[in-house]
Amino acid sequence: MKKRIAVILMGIVMLFAFAACGGEGGKKSNKLRGTYKEVGTFATGSITFSSDTNMTLTVLGAKIQGTYELKGDKLTLHYSLLGVKTDPTYTFSKEGNSIYLNGTEYRKE
């Protein structure tokens, strides 16, 4: 009987251990850190992801700081431009050293 209780308790402990290691409940790095420059246009735009939540947009030399959220295939940027809060959402994908926002390629420097 004691062995049976020990086995059941060990199974419960293992179940909690596996639940803590997997899933999306814990914070994970999304590995976007770095600067990505727009490819194939005359624009000089880039996005620098400095942490798992902070980013800086650079457009024509102007730097705009803000935050971002990456959920599945959606990337939402949060920043203020001339005092107006802006939260654009893009369709996101990553391939090698490039990310794609609504189909526009940004390559990691």
Secondary structure, DSSP 8 states (H G I E B T S, - for coil): -HHHHHHHHHHHHHHHHHHHHSSSSS-------EEEEE-SSS---EEEE-SSSEEEEEETTEEEEEEEEEETTEEEEEEEETTEEE--EEEEEEETTEEEETTEEEEE-
